């Protein structure tokens, strides 16, 4: 017969050790809240870049029939990468986040 272990039955030293393994990861996330998306949010609030909604309004109508999969933001390039799919092929459109100008496409 199987026995279930209650969290109360786990020695405190085991719980402390488990937390010690996880704590550095928690601290790293706290030091960089939001990652690239957080950076995009800060740049947008500062007025340095267009919002993803503004970028989508410029680009999506030009992508005739492709299914939109979503965006990523590259803070180093200050560019959005929009991902599309059509007929099983994935396409990327790189857009300058400051101007909304398409700066590259891959097929």
Order of alpha helices (4+ residues) and beta strands (2+ residues): alpha-alpha-alpha-beta-beta-beta-beta
